[in-house]
Amino acid sequence: MRDVYLDYAAATPVDPEVAAAMLPYFTERFWNPSAPYAHAREVRDDVERARGTVARLIGARPDCLVFTAGATEANNLAFAAVEGHVVVDAIEHESVLACAATHARRTVRVGSDGLVDPAAVARAIRPDTELVSVELANGEIGCVQPVRELSRVVAAERARRLEAGETTPIYLHTDASQAAGVLSVNVATLGVDLLTLSAAKIYGPKQVGVLWASEEVRLRPLVYGGGQEGGVRSGTENVAGIVGFARALELACERRGEESHRLAGMRERLREGLLARVPSMVVSGPKNPKRRLPGLLHVAFAGVEARRLVIALERAGVSVGTGSACAASRMRVSHVLEAIGMPRPLAEGSLRLTLGRGTTEEDVDYAAAAIADAVRAEMGRTGLNDAAMAALGGGWGSR
């Protein structure tokens, strides 16, 4: 029996090169960067070099970066920068939706493929809207959002306000945590004002994130204290985590092109292998491969309970997710599937399969067979056949 991990969207292992870069800061280079003596100043320099590396890789100025304890805190920090109306889409990460709930807000619907219509976002913007937040890529169904087009929407509204003599600012934020390993996160190319990243999604340490904010954005601290991170995020710096973040992002950028191509090929191999065995399977997300994360495949089997599949697959040595880790831990249908209008019989039988650096073609082939076997076993238990499953799905989705 193989041990196949297909939940890289939930967590990635720390790359050995990242671990090696971090190790000295747990042992001989343990000093507090805020202390006044020479050793501490050396560590402070290491933090600033890491900040410079991250800034260079996203095309930003180092003094515009704030290191945080993960993407959730970075998203909270982005929303704390504004007080007025905000616009988000319906399939954002829970941390973004929870932040939006503390403001006057408009939630924009998405299509059945999960994509946001820039025209709908434009219609949702009010004169008092201060923030539009749309993720670069969704970590559950893999849709890549048209962030560049959204930046033009926000820029047009900014120009209108300037011409009208209105002083309310408007910013565009994107959570690029799920995208950074396989897509460009250059802030100028994206046209955003705030950008969130997570080390945990790019083979770096968990609980390390960053928020980049343009010079025009005035960040407000959530954590008060000694004034670290330019007074925006107090507390002793996580030196090992920051150094590890920088090295993880370096490796991700170096390998992005080749790895994206490899993952896209294996995703298609997995999709075809599953469809050959279970023709009634439904695939979620955009049909255009350029609008899909290369290593993510979201599939659904109408009338089959995903929680039973997860248990059966674990016994077969295959670890899979049923959606975002937050939703999966509570074994409920996620807000993402509800927002795209997936029928409940399909949503309750859905799996998120995410591939990563450690995934091989042999893993994909083994997983396809194991998943199909588990689905067929459940179909036998409940008396379903492919025609019945297709009927339950109501013709929803694509292949």
C-alpha positions, 0 to 999 in steps of 0.5 A, a space after each residue: 500500500 502506498 502513502 499518497 498525500 493529495 491535500 497540499 492546499 491544506 498544508 505543504 511540508 517544509 522544503 529541506 532547503 527552507 528548514 536548513 535556512 531556518 535551523 541556525 535561528 533555533 540554536 546559535 543565532 537565537 538573539 532578539 533582533 530588538 536587543 542593542 548588542 552586536 549579535 542582535 544587530 546581526 540577526 536584525 540584519 538577517 530579518 531585513 535581508 529576508 524582507 528585501 528578498 520577499 520585496 524583490 520577488 513581488 516587485 515591492 519596496 521592503 518598507 511596505 512589508 509587514 510580517 505576520 503570524 500567517 495569512 489570516 492575520 495579514 487579511 485582518 490587518 488589511 481590513 483594519 486599514 479601512 473603516 467604510 464600506 467593503 466589497 468581497 466575493 462570495 467564495 473568499 476564505 473564511 478569514 476575509 469573509 469574517 473581516 468583511 462582516 465587521 464592515 458595511 459590505 456587499 458580497 458579490 455572487 460568482 458564476 457556477 465556475 467560481 469566477 467573479 465578473 468585474 462588471 458585477 464588482 463595479 456595480 457593487 462599489 458605492 461612493 463610500 466603498 474603501 476596499 475591494 477584496 478578491 483572492 487571486 485563486 480559490 483554494 477549494 475549486 481552484 478558480 483563478 480570479 481576474 484580479 488585473 481586470 478588477 484593478 482597472 475597475 478600482 482604478 476607474 472608480 478612483 479616477 472618478 472620485 478624483 475628478 468629482 472632488 471626492 476624498 474617500 480612498 479605495 483600495 484593492 486587496 488580494 489574498 494570493 496565499 494559494 497562488 504564490 507557488 504557481 502564479 506570479 504575485 508581482 504587485 505591479 502586474 496584478 495592480 493591487 494595493 494590498 497583497 497577502 501571502 502565506 509561507 505555509 502554502 509554499 513549502 515554508 513554515 506554518 504561522 508565517 505570513 506577510 501583508 504588502 501595502 502600497 505607500 498610499 495605504 495607512 495600516 492600523 496596528 492590531 497588536 500593540 507593544 514594542 513597535 516592531 514591524 514599523 509599529 504595525 505589528 508589535 512583538 518579537 520577530 519570528 526570525 526563523 519563520 521570516 528567513 524561512 518565508 524568504 527562502 521558500 518564496 525564492 524557491 517557489 519563484 525559481 521553480 514556478 514555470 516547470 512545476 506549474 507545467 508538471 502539476 497541470 499534466 498530472 492533474 489532467 492525468 488524475 482527472 482522466 483516470 477518474 472519469 474513465 472509472 467513474 463516468 458520472 463524476 463531476 468536475 468543478 471550476 472553470 473550463 479554461 485551464 488558464 483559469 484553474 490552479 494547475 495542481 487542484 482538482 475538485 470532483 464530486 460524486 452525487 449521492 455518495 458521502 464524502 466523509 465515508 470516502 475520506 475514511 475509506 481512502 485513509 485506509 487505502 493510504 490516500 489522504 484527501 480533503 473535502 474542501 478548505 481545511 476550516 470547513 473540512 474539520 467541521 465536516 460541513 458543506 462549504 460556503 464555496 460550494 453553496 455559492 457556486 450553486 452546487 446541488 447538495 447531493 453533489 456537494 456532500 460527495 465532493 473531494 478536493 484533490 491537490 497535488 504538490 512537489 512530492 506527487 508522482 505519476 505513480 501516486 496519481 495512478 494509485 490514487 485514481 484507482 483507490 478513489 474509484 474503488 471507494 466510490 464504487 464500493 459506496 455506490 454498491 452499498 447504496 444501490 446507485 449506478 452511474 445513471 442514477 448519480 448523473 440524475 442526482 447531479 442534475 447535469 450540473 458542472 463540467 468534465 
